[in-house]
Each structure stands twice: as C-alpha cells, then as structure tokens.
C-alpha cells in the first residue's frame, strides 16, 4: 500500500513507565497532606460544617473543584485537552440519590467520608481507624448482597454520560462561569453562617481570599470568550494509530489521512461479519433521506439523516461502550463521509464508513435478487442506483444475508477498536 505522506513510526512501549507510579505517589502524598492541614482528618471539624459553625471543608473541597474545572475547560477551549477523552462517570440518578443519602447520613454520624477517614486513620486517630473498618465491612456486605439488587442499581435512572452542559444545552464557558459564580456566593454565604453560628470574626480573615475570588471569576469568564473548538478544529487534532505492514509498525494517521488511505472504509464483507460478532455491539447509522431508507435499508439500521447527525452525538457518547462499532452508510460514500467527520470530530469512537455505500452492499449481497433491478445510464453522487418493485424497507434477502450462505468471505480488515480510558474517581469519597 502506498501512502501520500511521510510515515511517522511511533515507538511502542511494552511496559508502563515506572516513573509514572512515583508521580502518583507524590500526588497522593501531597493530596493527603493538604487534607490533613485543612483539618480534614479531624472528625469534629468535619461534623461542624453540618451545624454551620465551621465550613472549611466545604470551602476547601468546592474551591478545589471549581479551580480544577476552570483550568480544565480553559485547556479544552485552547485545544490542549480533548474533552471526549476524559472519563465522565455515567449518571445513575435514583441509585445515586440513595447512595448519596447513605453516605450523607454516615458523614454526619461518623464525622468522616471515606477519603477523609483514611487521612485520619493514617495519622493515628482512633475514630478514623474505626470508620475505615466500618467502610471496609460495608464494602464486603455490599459485595455479598449485590446480586439481590444488581439490576436496580445499574439501570435505575441510567442517563449515561450526562453533563450539566448537555442538560441545560449551554456552552461550556457559560456553565463554568455560572458554577463559579454560585460557588463564590456559597463561600460568602458560608462565611456569614460561620459568623452567626460559629461566632467567627470575619474582620480577621485575610483579604487575599477576595482577590483570589475575583481572579477565579475572571478566568472562568475567560472560558466564555475562548469558546470551545469547533468540529473542524477537533477533527484536525484527532489522530489514529494503525499497525501497517508485515512487521506491524504503528503509524499515526490524521483523520484525513485515514480517509485517504481507505482505513476508515469497511468493506461490505467486514461489516457483515461484524454484525454477527457476538463480542461486539454493532450500530448501523443510515444517513440517507427517509424516502431512500424506506425503499431499502439493512436490517436493524437506524435512519438518522445527515442533517440530524449532530443532534445524536450526545446520545452516542452516553450509551457508548468500548465494544461498540458504528457504521455510517449512505447510497455512496459522500454523505456517509460527511457524517463520519462530524462524529469523529465530536469525539465518538469506533466510527467506520460502509465502503461504497448501499449501492456497493446491494452489488455484493443482492446481485442475484431478481426483484432488484440495476438502473442503466449515468448516476449522480448519492443516487440509489437500483429500482425496487415496492417500498419494502429491510424485507429483501440481502438486507440480512444468510449466515450459512455467506459464511466464508475474504476481506482485508480495517476495524480496530479504540480503547476508552479507564474509569477514574476523585473527590473526597
């Protein structure tokens, strides 16, 4: 295979860099150190926030959260970080509410959350040690009884990858600025509660906190001015790694290079085999007009006309799992390629184009179907080049080829699953 650009050979590392673990240890140490000096290892100080006498915990935790949020979305707006590569915990609404209530009651009664109890335990505090033992016992009990309510807690109120931006349908910068403004108001309100219930003298508080609040809000508002990268900008920054040649050298391709080298176009045979692969979840997205879709479409294909593709991006991201493969298809490849660019630029993984479109699929699997007649004469791009006796949709034999008849098919595979980042946690818990 010839490539119209210089190849960039990537060096692969067989083992993880051992220095990475040292970085993790250093970050963990300083995280614990900051929690301790902030009073997070003291159950009395932690519990005092629920009585409005001491709200340091609230201010430190939410201060860290909004600071990280502002810096993160600033880097996203500048194109330094790809938001689609960041793991966002799926939303399980009802089980999340129940879990939050359980943790909240435990926090009030015991004076710790799981993270702060570890800080307390490692500094030798007896109450922290017993809380950790209680958490361990709770984890064991949950693991032993989980089959009793497995279906409920994994499906109740499942909303997938849902963010406030998706919920409110607002730009990232606007949501960031609103949350920072709410947090600053909450900090101010917390100080007023401390003054009333904790008899705290605010006059002795450092003035630097006011300057820090102004600076934080200014940077947050800057995310509105920066905005978010558009689809074209994201597409330019998207790269794929493919193993090419007998030795399997890893090559880095841009999105356009992947298209040019036909590594994003899966043959009808490969799409067919993927449909019957029990280890994969195959999603067929038919981006043609509804009229063409009604005439002929593959079995279980979803009709999402090209103009509507941007509206389903959030749904595809929310419901995605690493074993899902998406195929976009049109009569030819023009509209399918346009849909591919939108989806890839939006961060949806494992997207492929049906090579040659439905015209090529029919030529491959439906050539012997006497009911489907090939149209003579020149055809325009994205024209369905076949005549059908009736509007039968997916009721033609070639819409769902017989696995026994087409079991042995040879093709050059192009599908390579792009791995998702592992789940990660954060915060106090």
N, C-alpha and C positions, 0 to 999 in steps of 0.2 A: 504494500500500500504506500503511495506517495503522499507526502504532506507538503502543503504550500507555505510552510513556515519553519524556522529553525526549531528543532526539538529541544525541549528543556527536560533533561533527565533528572528526576528527583531521587535523592538518596533516601533509601528506606532504612529505618532504624528498627532492628529486630526486638530490642528490649527498651523499656522506658528509661529515660534519663534519670539516673539515681539522684541527681541534684534536685529534681522535682520534689522528692519526698522531703528534702531538707527545707525547701521553700514552704511546703505545707506545715512542717513542724514549727518553723519560725512564725508564720502567720497565726497558727493555733496558739502558740505561746503568748504572743502579744495580744491576741483576742481575749484570752483568759485573763491576762494581766490588766487590760483595760476594764474588763468586767469587775475584777476584784477592787481596783482603786476607785471605781464608780459606786461601790457599795453593793454590787450585785451578789456578793457572797454572804450578805447579812440578811437573814430572813425577816428581821424586824423592820429593816429599811424597805425591803421589798413589799412587805404586807402593808406598810404605812401608806402606800400610794392609794390603796383602796379606801382609805379613810381621809384622803386629800390632805394629809399632813406633810408628806414627803413624796414629791413626784419626780425625783431624779431619774428613776428607772424609765418612766415614760419619756422624759426629755432626751435621755441618752439614746434609748433604742430608736425612737422615731427620728431623732436627729441623724443617727447613722443611716437609717433607711432612706430619708429624703436626700441626704448628701450623696449616697450611692446612686439613687435614682437620677438625680440631676447630672452627675458626672457620666453615668451610663448613657443617658439619652443625648447628652452633648456629643459624645463619641459616635453614637448612632447617626446623629444629624450630620456630623462631619464625614461620615463614611468610614470611620476607623473600625467600627464594630458592626457586624451583620446581626441584626435583631433576630432573624429567623434561625440562627444557630444557637441562640440562648434557650436553655431549657426553661419552660414556664410550666409550673405544676398544674396539672389538669384540675378543673373545678368540679368537686363533688358537693353540691350545695347542701343537701339535707344531712348526709353523714358528716360533712364538715361542721355544720352547726352543732350537731350532737357532740362531736369530738371537742369543739371549742368550749362548749358548756362544761364538759367533764374536766378539761384542762383548767378552765377558769375557776371552778369550784376547788380543784386541787391546789391551785395557786393561792387562793385566799386562805384555805385551811392550813396548808403546809408551809406557805411563805416562799415557795420556790416554783419555778418552771423547770423542765428537765435540764436545760442548759445551765442555768444559774445554780442548780443543785450540785452539778459536777464541780463548778468553781468552788462552792462551799465545802464539798467533800474533800477536794484536793488540798484545801487549806486547813483540814483537820477539824472542821466543825461537826459536832455530833449530829445536829439536826439535819445537816446536809447529807451526811453519810446514810442516815435512816431514810431520807427522802429518796436517795438513789436506790437503796434496797427496795423501797416501795415501787419505784418506777420499773425496776427490773422484774419484780414479781408481777406487776401489771402487764408488762410485755409478754411474759411467759403465759399468763392467763389468757391474754388476747389471742396468742398463737394457738393455744389449745382449744379455744372455743370459736375461733374464726369461721370454721365451716358452717356453724349454725346461722350466721348472718352474712356470709360471704357475698351472696347475690345482692343483698340490700345495700351494703356499704360501698360496693363497687359500681352500682348502677343508679342508686337513688340520687336524682338531681344532677346526673353527669352532664356537664356542659363543655367538656373538652378544654382546649387551650383558649380560655376566655380572659381577656384583659379589660381594664376599665375603658381603654380606647375603643375596643370592639363594642363594649356595652353601650357607651354613650355616642359612638360614631363621631369622635372628635379627634383632631390631630394630636400627635404625641406631645408636642410642646405645650398645647393648651391644657391638656390633662396634667402634665408635670407642674405647670405654673399654678393651677388650681389646687393641687395637692400640697404644694409647698406653702401656699397662702393659708390653707386650712391648718397645716402643721404649725405654722408660726402663730396663728390665732390660738391654737390649742396650747402652745407653750406659754403664751401670755396669760391665757385663762388659767393654766396650771399654777402659774406664779400667784395669781390672785387668790386661788383656793388655798395655796400654801400660806399666804399672808393671813387669810381668815381663820383657817382651821389649825394651821401649824404655828401661828404667831411668828411668821418669818418676816424679818426686816429686809425688804427689797432694796432699801437705800444702800445696803452694804454689798449688793451684788455687783460684779464687775460690769463696766459699761461696754466692754468688748463684745459681750453677747449681742448687743443691739447692732453693732457694726457687722458682726457675723451674720445676723439675720438679714440685714439689708443686702450683703454680698450674696448670700444664698438665693434670695429672691431675684436679684439682678441676673445671676447665672441661669436660674430657672426660666426667666423671661427671655433670655437669650436663645433658649431652645425653640421658642416660638419664631424668632427671627431667622434662625438657621433652617428650620423646617426639617423635613425628612427626605432622604434620597428618593427620586422617582424610580419607576420600573426600569427605564433605560440605564440609569446610573447604577442600580443594583445589578443589572444584567452584565454590565461592563466589569463589575468587581466579582463576578461569580466564576469560579474555576472548578474543573472536574479532573480527577486523576483516573487514568485508564492504563492498563497494562497492555503493551503492544509488542508484537514480535514473539519469536520462539522463546527468547530468554525472559520475556515478561517484564521488560523495562517499564517503569512507571513514568507516564508522560502527563504533563499538566496542560490541559486544554481550556481555553476560554469558551464561553457559550457559543460564540460564532464559529470558532474553530471546530467545536464538537459537531455543529450542524454541517459545516463544510466538508468534514471528513466522514459524514454519514454514520456517526456514532450515537446519534440521538434518534435515528430512524430504525425501528424494529420491523423486521420482515413479517408478513402475514403468518408464516410458519412459526416464528418465535412468539408472536402474540398468541397464536392458537395454543401452543404448548404451555404458555404462562397461564392461560385461562383454566387449564386442567392441573396446574401445580398446586397440590394441597398445602404446600408450605408457604404460599404467597396469597395475598389478597389482591385480586385484580379488579381495577376500576376502569371501565371504558367510558370515556367522555366524548360524545358525538357533538361536535361544534357546528354542525350544518343547520340550515334553516329547518323549521318544523316540517315543511312540506316534503323535503327530501328525506328527512328522518322517517316520516310516516310511510313513504314508499318502500324504503328498505333500510334496515339497521340490524346490527349484530344483537344477538340475544343478551339481555341484561344491560345493554348500553344505555347511558343516561343522556338525554338530549339537553345540552347546555349551549345554546347558540353563542357564537363568538362574542357578541356584544355583551353577553351576560357573564362571561368568564370572570371578570374582576369581582363580581358580587359573590362568587362561591369560594374565593380564596380562603377566607377565614374559616369556612366550614371544612375545607380540605385539610387545613392546618390543624384544626381542633380534633378531627376524627382520625388523624394520621397515626399509623404505627410503622415501625421500621420495615415490616414485611409487605407493605402496601406498594403496588406498582400501578401508576396511572398511564393510560394510553389515550392520547388525544387523536381524533380522527375526523377527517372531512372527506369530500369526494376525491380530492387530490391531496396535496400537502400544503398548499398556500395558507389556508385558514388554520389548519392544524398547527403549522409552524408559528403563526402569529399567537395562537393560544399558548403554545409551548413557551414562547418568550415571556408572556405575561405571567404564567405560573412559575417559571423558573426565577424570573426577576422578583416575584413576590415571596420567594423562599420555600415553595412547595418542592419536596424532594421526590426523586424517582419518577420523573416525568419522561415519557417517550412518545414518539410520533409513529402512527401506523404508516409504514413505508408505502408510498403510492396511494394511500387513502383507500376508501371503499371501492373505488374502481379497480385497484390492484387486488384487493381481497376477493372481489367477485371473479376476476380473471383467474385467480389462483384456486379458489374453492368452488366457484359456481360455473365453471366453463362448460360443464356437462348438463346444466339445468336447462331443459327445453323451454321453460316458461320465461327465462330471462334472455332478451334479445339485445345484442350489441348494436348500438346506433352507428350508422355509417356517416362518413363526412367528417369535417374538421370540428373539433370541440374547443370550447373556451376553457380557461383555467377554472377549476372547481365546478365544472359541469358534470352531472351524473351521466356517464356515457352508456347507459343501458336503458332499455324500455321494459316496463313491467306491466303485466296484464291487469293488475289491480293493486290497490293500496293495502298490502298485506304485512307491512312492517317487518317483524322478525320471524314470519312464518315460512320463509324459504329454507330449504335444507342447508344452504350454505351459510345461513345466519348462525347456525350451531352445528358445525360439521361433526359427523360421526367419528368418535374417537377410535373405533376399530379400523375404519377405512383409512384414516389419516394418521395412524399411529407412528409410522416411520417417515419422518420428514427431516431432511438435512438443511441446515442453515448455519450462518455464521453469527453466533450470539453477540449482542451488543449490550444487553441488560446487565447492569452492575448496581447492586443496591448500595445506596449511600447511607452509611450508618449515621444514626442520630446520636447526639450527645447523651451521656448517661444522666440519669436523674440526679439532682443535687439538692441539698436542703440548705437552709440558712435561718438566721434569726435566732431568737432566744431559745426556742424549742428544739 
